[in-house]
Amino acid sequence: QVQLVESGGGLVQAGGSLRLSCAASGRTASSYAMGWFRQAPGKEREFVAASSWSGGNIYYADSVKGRFTISRDNAKTTLYLQMNNLKPEDTAVYYCAAELLRGRDGSWSNFGSWGQGTQVSVSS
């Protein structure tokens, strides 16, 4: 089973930047994508960004396109999320997932575990 540990969250002012990291231990099948989700208080967990195993296919939620960048290290063991021009509505707990599959309707399902999450708070 893949173990995931997120880090890099914090409190920033609107317009600021943060870089999240997700360290993955254990192997995943190359058919899976890795990605980020977030959950704000009182809301459901939502998709943020995903990268195919090779990194050749990248996906973003419309709400973060042009502001967030997902990437992976060459060893495919660490996933990053560079977040620029942060907005108060980006405030949430951000979770990493390493066994994602995309459905025909474009929705994402996690077939593995979640990390513990890292809090991102953006003040106005």
Disulfide bonds with the S-S distance in Angstrom:
Cys22-Cys96 2.07
